Amino acid sequence: MMDPEVSVRCCIAGGGPAGMMLGFLLARAGISVLVLEKHADFLRDFRGDTIHPSTLEIMYELGLLDEFLRRPHQEVRTLGGQIGDEFVEIADFTHLPTHCRFIAFMPQWDFLDFLAENAQRFPAFHLKMEAEARDLTVDSGVVTGLLATTPGGPIRVKADLVVAADGRHSTLRERAGLDVLDLGAPMDVLWMRLSRGPDDPGQTLGRVDTGRIFVMLNRQDYWQCAFVIPKGGFDEIRARGLPALREEIAGLAPYLRDRVDELKDWSDVKLLSVSVDRLRMWHRPGLLCIGDAAHAMSPIGGVGINLAIQDAVAAANILIPKLLQGSVSQRDLEAVQRRREFPTRATQRLQVILQNRVIGRVLASTAKMSPPFPVRLLGWMPFLRRLPARLIGLGFRPEHVSSAPAAG
Ligand SMILES: Cc1cc2nc3c(=O)[nH]c(=O)nc-3n(C[C@H](O)[C@H](O)[C@H](O)COP(=O)(O)OP(=O)(O)OC[C@H]3O[C@@H](n4cnc5c(N)ncnc54)[C@H](O)[C@@H]3O)c2cc1C
């Protein structure tokens, strides 16, 4: 049982990819860190499984890659899409300048367990599950810690630095009164699982046809499927009934027809309400927001986890030397935002263009689809597929670990 009052150098709210990676890096450098996670474990609803080459490169730099790749995962080297009746290869990761030239698919809870297990090797690392950050403590305008609830009662954490890594519905960013810029999204996504048959195609792919977008991620014995729908359209789909949804899916991928009955009720279909937003200012004195708490990403490209990891690495690179020397100033927090704002803005800009010019138009269309010219070019000229692979696999301004482990 934890004391009602704890003191650490850094307290991180949220044990998602951003919070766990930052917690790992700070503890590795010998800085006492407490990560609070409101859930009892990491085993929760599907929240994306994609570990991109940029994150795998971080694992390599931390000496964790071999151990990580021993965990069950699938490796995807190319991405393709079926548009109307034509199949087109879109991205080829096999030429990236990284140790892993593939996307690794691993359930997010396994990835987080892996980070937690490795972080626990460092005496400076503390993880408290079922601890929900509720409010900030502030003294003369400076955040000095936070208040959290736990099954054992409320606790107060005093910290030189509080990091809000509590996801896109962040309590702490709201308590800090940070201003959110909402970029909007014309779509939502329904996530579901259908089993995979021995004769199904092996590739992870998207299917685009009259008014429909359906993405199928090959997870070996099942397909993790994403059905993209117009924003706010879930009620209408529910009103049409589950048999109509099953029929639509079977129409898009006929070999799933014998399995669509696995969607037995609406609890088998999870709604992701897509939002794309970012904070105008990611910090205030004593507080920094990273990951989805600073910027919710569109699911296009499956880059949310990786941006969260990149934020954590950048924050660690900039803040560890300061924390080791003394304290973190407002200027240091500004430096983290400056470092990560360009990749966030550039990625969101691309996502918004694709959302509005491609996805919104496809969802509103009634005509038969065929690949547009730029996509046809990717099909004709294989070397062009390296560009989308770079944007998805590495993103803008990939980070590298520069902090050293604590001596001894
Ligand atoms: C259905 C779905 C599918 C997705 N698919 C993909 C994908 O394929 N690829 C991809 O890259 N991204 C995907 N994403 C997005 C991805 O999950 C996020 O971008 C990424 O997890 C962000 O990491 P994070 O650590 O910033 O936040 P989160 O992963 O949201 O983690 C925040 C953590 O904080 C905890 N928490 C929240 N509030 C508090 C509190 N007050 N106190 C303590 N703990 C708190 C939460 O329980 C959670 O564990 C998907 C998201 C969803 C919902």
The ligand as an ORCA input file, in Angstrom:
! r2SCAN-3c Opt
* xyz 0 1
  C      -9.854      1.470    -31.575
  C      -8.524      2.122    -31.760
  C      -7.652      1.660    -32.730
  C      -6.416      2.251    -32.907
  N      -5.553      1.749    -33.838
  C      -4.292      2.214    -33.913
  C      -3.312      1.596    -34.748
  O      -3.592      0.617    -35.445
  N      -2.065      2.090    -34.746
  C      -1.722      3.178    -33.990
  O      -0.549      3.600    -34.027
  N      -2.614      3.785    -33.196
  C      -3.867      3.308    -33.114
  N      -4.774      3.897    -32.282
  C      -4.363      5.104    -31.541
  C      -3.444      4.703    -30.426
  O      -4.080      3.778    -29.576
  C      -3.047      5.969    -29.664
  O      -2.620      6.968    -30.554
  C      -1.888      5.675    -28.715
  O      -2.232      4.608    -27.881
  C      -1.561      6.919    -27.915
  O      -0.740      6.585    -26.844
  P      -0.794      7.432    -25.504
  O       0.111      6.734    -24.561
  O      -0.577      8.854    -25.794
  O      -2.311      7.335    -25.002
  P      -3.185      6.069    -24.648
  O      -2.746      4.866    -25.368
  O      -4.604      6.497    -24.783
  O      -2.862      5.814    -23.122
  C      -3.376      6.616    -22.097
  C      -3.390      5.769    -20.852
  O      -3.748      6.597    -19.777
  C      -4.703      5.927    -18.970
  N      -5.452      7.002    -18.324
  C      -6.390      7.800    -18.867
  N      -6.794      8.732    -17.987
  C      -6.056      8.505    -16.860
  C      -5.996      9.153    -15.600
  N      -6.753     10.212    -15.324
  N      -5.146      8.678    -14.678
  C      -4.353      7.592    -14.934
  N      -4.380      6.943    -16.115
  C      -5.204      7.407    -17.068
  C      -5.506      5.090    -19.948
  O      -6.118      4.007    -19.298
  C      -4.411      4.644    -20.906
  O      -3.792      3.455    -20.494
  C      -6.035      3.341    -32.101
  C      -6.895      3.823    -31.120
  C      -8.135      3.213    -30.945
  C      -9.052      3.729    -29.858
*
